[in-house]
Amino acid sequence: MNDYKKLFDHDIKATWLYIKVGVKWLVMALLVAAVCGPIGALFSESIVYVTKLRHIHPWLLYFLPLAGLVIVFMYERFHVAGMGTNNIIKAARHGTVLNALLIPAIFVSTVITHLFGGSAGREGAALQIGGGIANYIGRILHMKKEDFKIMTRVGMASFFSALFGTPLAAAAFGTMVVNVGDVPYSAILPGLISSITSAYIARILGGEVVQFKVMAPAYHPFMYVKIIILAILCAIVSIIFVKTLIYAHKFMTTYIKNSYIRILVGGCLVVVLTLLIGNTDYNGAGMDIIEKAIVHGEVKPTAFLMKIIFTAITLESGYKGGEVVPSFFIGATFGCFVAKLLGIPAGFGAAIGMIGIFGAATNSFLSPLFLAMEVFQGVGLLYFALAAIICFIFSGYSGLYTSQRIIFSKVGTMRVDANPNLYHTGDKK
């Protein structure tokens, strides 16, 4: 009888502990969302506003080199030079404290980059701002090291969701991108709650929700084969994208040591290339080009290559933003172009490419699948699932984030515990 009583008392204590911990992380998730939601909406609206401003006043492009000098100066004054998304991932893994000045630095510098026509995304800023906010909240509350790990992941997910309006994809990406194959399940629930809440807050405040309507082809064996071929090609393009970033970084840091001169040269190159091409398709995030590819099936055959070049020059010379939206652009334009050759509806091929290259470049497959569900309303989900897993496997150990760890082999059951692009030491986005 005493044994049963002890067991009962133990169960009661365990249940009470779970409730306490659950309530704690519910409160933390809502607190992070309450901060990330409004700031995410402000950041999103700022990017939209400066993009419109640049389209109205195309002469702003000529000031990109000078804007780069402001970015380098600000990062040095804030003592965050060299810090970026990789530092956020490390903080999420090790529970380290971040310099809170990275938050305003990446916010302002990303807006500057988009205003003056740098080719960059915004998710790098989202991960840094969100992770930084949650990390700072954890510092104020004197949280333990283990809690810092969860808080940083929750912040990454929350701000990503506020920016794109995709809470499922954001929760998966923010909590799983740190260690591929080793998921801290304790972070998933607060990450999801915070993502849902921040997306809701951002939407109320006028934040953007990324959604497109596509028509999926009927499920057919031949179409599955075509999707497999497209996915393999997307994985190869993803590797090319990542390697281009690596070599651009190595070249610029080797031959142009001074960060001020490096960003000045990079800005001038972007201006010259834009003038040579005769349009601004590859400046900024390029969401309008993504929409053309997905909704209208319209694309220039070389668009994905030009975006790779523009993005590599922009980011590796020192401008700020991120690589995920460029991966959307590269994937959508490449997928649209190849789909026409394979006999896949062009718009749907663009959607597959967008999801596939995002997953390949970030070493993820659940987040791209959830993104497909939210952005394309679950249309053709089996095709997206197939493409996501193929791109994940065939991209090998290439990836955008060098501090990310791939725990298990992609082609076996052995533990590899590897870093993507071991020789890429850049940590700047």
C-alpha positions in Angstrom: 0.0 0.0 0.0 2.9 2.4 0.9 4.5 1.7 -2.5 1.3 2.7 -4.3 1.1 5.8 -2.2 4.7 6.7 -3.0 4.1 6.1 -6.7 0.9 8.2 -6.6 2.7 11.0 -4.8 5.5 10.9 -7.3 3.1 11.1 -10.2 1.3 14.1 -8.6 4.7 15.9 -8.1 5.7 15.1 -11.7 2.4 16.3 -13.1 2.6 19.5 -11.0 6.2 20.1 -12.3 5.1 19.7 -15.9 2.2 22.1 -15.3 4.6 24.7 -13.8 7.1 24.3 -16.6 4.3 24.4 -19.2 2.8 27.6 -17.8 6.3 29.2 -17.6 7.0 28.6 -21.3 3.5 29.7 -22.2 4.1 33.0 -20.5 7.6 33.3 -22.1 6.2 32.5 -25.6 3.5 35.1 -25.3 6.0 37.7 -23.9 8.4 37.1 -26.8 5.5 37.3 -29.3 4.3 40.5 -27.7 7.6 42.1 -28.6 8.4 40.3 -31.8 5.0 40.8 -33.3 4.9 44.6 -33.4 8.6 45.0 -34.3 8.2 42.3 -37.0 5.3 44.3 -38.5 7.3 47.5 -38.3 10.3 45.8 -40.0 8.1 44.3 -42.7 6.4 47.6 -43.4 9.7 49.3 -43.5 11.1 47.0 -46.1 7.9 47.4 -48.2 8.1 51.1 -47.9 11.7 51.6 -48.9 11.3 49.1 -51.8 8.4 51.3 -53.1 10.6 54.4 -52.5 13.4 52.9 -54.5 11.1 52.0 -57.4 9.8 55.6 -57.4 13.3 57.1 -57.2 15.6 54.7 -59.1 18.5 57.2 -58.6 18.8 55.9 -55.0 20.8 53.0 -56.4 23.8 55.3 -57.1 24.1 55.9 -53.3 24.4 52.1 -52.5 28.3 52.3 -52.1 28.0 55.3 -49.7 25.2 53.5 -47.8 27.5 50.5 -47.4 30.1 52.8 -45.6 27.3 53.8 -43.1 26.6 50.1 -42.4 30.2 49.2 -41.7 30.6 52.3 -39.5 27.5 51.4 -37.5 28.5 47.8 -37.0 31.9 48.9 -35.7 30.5 51.6 -33.4 28.0 49.1 -32.0 30.8 46.5 -31.5 29.0 43.9 -33.5 31.2 43.7 -36.6 31.4 40.2 -38.0 28.2 39.1 -36.0 25.3 37.6 -37.9 22.9 34.6 -38.1 25.7 32.1 -37.3 26.1 33.8 -33.9 22.4 33.5 -33.2 22.6 29.7 -34.1 25.5 29.3 -31.7 23.7 31.1 -29.0 20.7 28.8 -29.5 23.0 25.8 -29.2 25.2 26.9 -26.3 23.0 29.2 -24.4 25.3 32.2 -24.7 24.4 35.9 -24.2 24.3 38.1 -27.3 25.1 41.7 -27.7 21.7 43.4 -27.8 23.0 46.2 -30.1 23.0 43.6 -32.9 19.2 44.1 -33.0 19.1 47.8 -34.0 22.2 47.3 -36.2 20.7 44.5 -38.4 17.3 46.2 -38.5 18.6 49.5 -39.8 21.3 48.0 -42.0 18.8 45.7 -43.7 16.4 48.5 -44.4 19.4 50.6 -45.8 20.4 47.7 -48.0 16.9 47.4 -49.5 16.5 51.1 -49.8 19.5 51.6 -52.0 19.2 48.4 -54.1 21.4 45.7 -52.5 20.3 42.2 -53.5 19.4 40.6 -50.1 16.6 39.0 -48.2 15.2 39.7 -44.8 15.1 36.4 -42.9 18.7 36.8 -41.8 17.5 39.9 -40.0 14.4 38.1 -38.7 16.5 35.4 -37.1 18.9 37.9 -35.6 16.3 40.3 -34.4 14.0 37.6 -33.0 16.8 35.6 -31.5 18.4 38.7 -30.1 15.1 40.0 -28.5 14.4 36.6 -26.8 18.0 36.3 -25.7 17.8 39.8 -24.1 14.5 39.0 -22.4 16.2 35.9 -21.0 19.0 38.0 -19.7 16.7 40.5 -18.0 14.8 37.6 -16.3 18.2 36.0 -15.2 17.3 32.7 -16.9 19.5 29.7 -16.7 21.8 28.7 -19.6 19.5 25.8 -20.7 16.6 28.2 -20.8 18.6 30.7 -23.0 18.8 27.9 -25.6 15.1 27.6 -25.8 14.4 31.3 -25.6 16.7 32.1 -28.5 15.0 29.4 -30.6 11.6 30.7 -29.7 12.6 34.3 -30.7 13.9 33.1 -34.0 10.7 31.3 -34.8 8.5 34.2 -33.5 10.1 36.9 -35.6 10.3 34.7 -38.7 6.5 34.1 -38.3 5.8 37.8 -37.8 7.7 38.6 -41.0 6.2 36.0 -43.3 2.9 35.1 -41.6 3.8 31.4 -41.7 3.7 30.1 -38.0 4.1 26.4 -38.8 7.1 26.9 -41.1 8.6 29.4 -38.7 8.2 27.2 -35.6 9.9 24.3 -37.5 12.6 26.4 -38.9 13.4 28.3 -35.7 13.6 25.3 -33.5 15.1 22.7 -35.9 17.7 24.7 -38.0 20.3 24.7 -35.2 21.0 21.0 -35.0 19.7 19.1 -38.1 18.3 15.7 -36.8 18.5 16.5 -33.1 15.3 18.4 -32.2 14.9 19.9 -28.7 11.2 19.0 -28.3 10.9 21.3 -25.3 11.3 24.3 -27.7 8.6 23.2 -30.2 5.5 24.1 -28.2 6.6 27.6 -27.0 8.0 28.2 -30.5 4.7 27.4 -32.1 2.6 29.4 -29.6 4.9 32.4 -30.0 4.8 32.0 -33.8 1.1 31.9 -34.0 0.7 34.8 -31.6 3.3 37.0 -33.3 1.9 36.3 -36.8 -1.6 37.3 -35.5 -0.2 40.6 -33.9 1.8 41.4 -37.0 -1.2 40.8 -39.3 -3.4 43.2 -37.2 -0.7 45.8 -37.4 -0.5 45.5 -41.2 2.3 43.0 -41.5 2.7 41.0 -44.7 1.3 37.5 -45.2 3.1 35.6 -48.0 0.6 33.5 -50.0 0.2 32.5 -53.6 -2.5 30.7 -55.5 -1.2 27.8 -57.7 -2.8 25.0 -59.7 -1.3 21.6 -59.0 -1.3 19.0 -61.7 -3.1 15.7 -61.0 -1.2 13.0 -59.2 0.2 10.8 -61.9 3.3 8.5 -62.1 4.9 10.5 -64.9 4.4 13.7 -63.1 6.1 12.3 -60.0 9.1 11.4 -62.2 9.2 15.0 -63.5 9.0 16.4 -60.0 11.9 14.2 -58.9 14.0 15.4 -61.8 13.2 19.0 -61.0 14.0 18.5 -57.3 17.4 17.0 -58.1 18.2 19.9 -60.4 17.1 22.3 -57.6 19.4 20.6 -55.2 22.3 21.1 -57.6 21.4 24.8 -58.1 21.3 25.2 -54.3 24.8 23.9 -54.1 25.9 26.3 -56.8 24.3 29.1 -54.9 26.0 28.2 -51.6 29.4 27.7 -53.3 29.1 31.0 -55.0 28.6 32.7 -51.7 31.6 30.9 -50.3 34.0 31.7 -53.1 32.8 35.3 -53.2 33.5 35.7 -49.5 36.9 34.1 -49.8 37.8 36.2 -52.8 36.7 39.5 -51.2 38.2 38.9 -47.8 41.5 37.7 -49.3 42.0 40.5 -51.8 40.2 43.4 -50.1 41.1 43.3 -46.4 39.6 46.7 -45.4 35.9 46.3 -44.7 35.1 49.9 -45.8 36.8 49.4 -49.2 35.3 45.9 -49.6 31.7 47.2 -49.2 32.4 50.2 -51.4 33.7 47.9 -54.2 30.7 45.6 -53.7 28.3 48.5 -53.9 29.9 49.8 -57.1 29.8 46.3 -58.7 26.0 46.1 -58.0 25.4 49.5 -59.5 27.5 48.7 -62.6 25.8 45.3 -63.1 22.4 46.9 -62.8 23.2 49.5 -65.4 24.6 46.9 -67.8 21.5 44.7 -67.5 19.2 47.7 -67.9 16.7 46.8 -65.2 16.4 46.4 -61.4 15.0 42.8 -61.3 17.8 41.6 -59.1 18.0 44.5 -56.7 16.2 44.2 -53.3 14.3 41.0 -52.4 12.6 40.6 -55.7 9.2 39.5 -54.4 7.6 40.9 -57.5 9.7 38.5 -59.7 8.8 35.6 -57.5 5.1 36.5 -57.9 5.5 36.6 -61.7 7.1 33.2 -61.8 4.6 31.5 -59.5 1.3 33.3 -60.5 1.9 34.1 -64.1 4.6 31.5 -65.1 6.8 34.3 -66.5 10.6 34.2 -66.2 13.8 35.1 -67.9 15.9 32.0 -68.4 19.0 33.5 -66.8 17.2 35.1 -63.9 18.3 32.6 -61.3 21.9 32.9 -62.3 21.8 36.7 -62.1 20.2 36.6 -58.7 23.0 34.3 -57.4 25.6 36.7 -58.7 23.9 39.9 -57.3 23.3 38.2 -53.9 26.8 36.9 -53.6 28.3 40.3 -54.3 25.9 42.2 -52.0 26.1 39.9 -48.9 29.8 38.9 -49.2 30.9 42.5 -49.5 29.2 43.4 -46.2 25.6 44.5 -46.9 22.9 43.0 -44.7 19.7 41.0 -45.0 19.8 37.3 -45.6 19.8 34.5 -48.2 16.5 32.8 -47.7 14.4 35.2 -49.8 17.1 35.1 -52.5 16.8 31.3 -52.3 13.0 31.8 -52.9 13.8 34.0 -55.9 16.4 31.5 -57.3 14.1 28.6 -56.7 11.0 30.2 -58.2 12.8 31.4 -61.3 14.7 28.2 -61.9 11.7 26.0 -61.2 9.6 28.1 -63.6 12.2 27.9 -66.4 12.9 24.1 -66.1 9.2 23.2 -65.6 8.4 24.4 -69.1 11.1 22.1 -70.4 9.9 19.1 -68.4 6.2 19.6 -69.1 5.2 20.7 -65.6 2.9 23.7 -65.3 5.2 26.7 -65.1 3.7 28.3 -62.0 3.6 25.0 -60.1 7.2 24.3 -61.1 8.1 27.7 -59.7 6.5 26.8 -56.4 8.3 23.5 -56.3 11.6 25.3 -57.0 11.0 27.9 -54.3 10.3 25.3 -51.7 13.0 22.9 -52.8 16.0 25.4 -52.9 14.9 26.9 -49.6 15.1 23.4 -48.0 18.3 22.4 -49.7 20.1 25.6 -48.8 19.0 25.5 -45.1 19.3 21.7 -44.7 15.6 21.3 -43.8 12.6 19.5 -45.1 9.8 19.9 -42.6 10.0 23.6 -42.6 9.8 23.8 -46.5 6.9 21.3 -46.4 5.0 23.5 -43.8 5.9 26.5 -45.8 4.3 24.9 -48.9 1.1 24.2 -46.8 0.9 27.8 -45.6 2.0 29.7 -48.7 0.3 27.5 -51.3 -2.7 26.4 -49.1 -1.8 22.7 -49.2 -2.2 22.3 -53.0 -0.2 19.4 -54.4 1.2 18.6 -51.0 2.6 15.2 -52.0 4.6 16.7 -54.8 6.0 19.3 -52.3 6.8 16.6 -49.8 8.7 14.6 -52.4 10.6 17.6 -53.6 11.5 18.7 -50.1 13.0 15.4 -49.0 14.9 15.0 -52.3 16.4 18.5 -52.2 17.3 17.9 -48.5 19.2 14.7 -49.4 20.7 15.6 -52.7 22.1 18.9 -51.4 24.6 16.9 -49.3 26.3 18.8 -46.6 26.2 22.2 -48.3 24.3 24.9 -46.4 24.0 28.6 -45.8 24.8 28.5 -42.1 28.3 27.3 -41.0 27.4 27.1 -37.4 24.5 24.7 -38.1 25.3 21.1 -37.2 24.1 18.1 -39.2 23.9 15.3 -36.6 23.1 12.3 -38.8 24.2 11.2 -42.2 21.7 12.0 -45.0 22.3 8.7 -46.7 22.7 6.3 -43.7 22.1 5.9 -40.0 25.5 6.9 -38.8 26.2 10.0 -36.7 28.3 12.5 -38.5 27.9 15.7 -36.4 29.2 17.8 -39.3 29.1 21.5 -40.1 28.0 22.6 -43.5 30.8 24.1 -45.6 33.6 23.4 -43.1 35.9 25.8 -44.8 33.5 28.7 -45.1 34.4 30.8 -42.1 32.3 33.9 -43.0 29.8 34.9 -40.3 28.4 38.1 -41.6 24.8 38.0 -42.6 
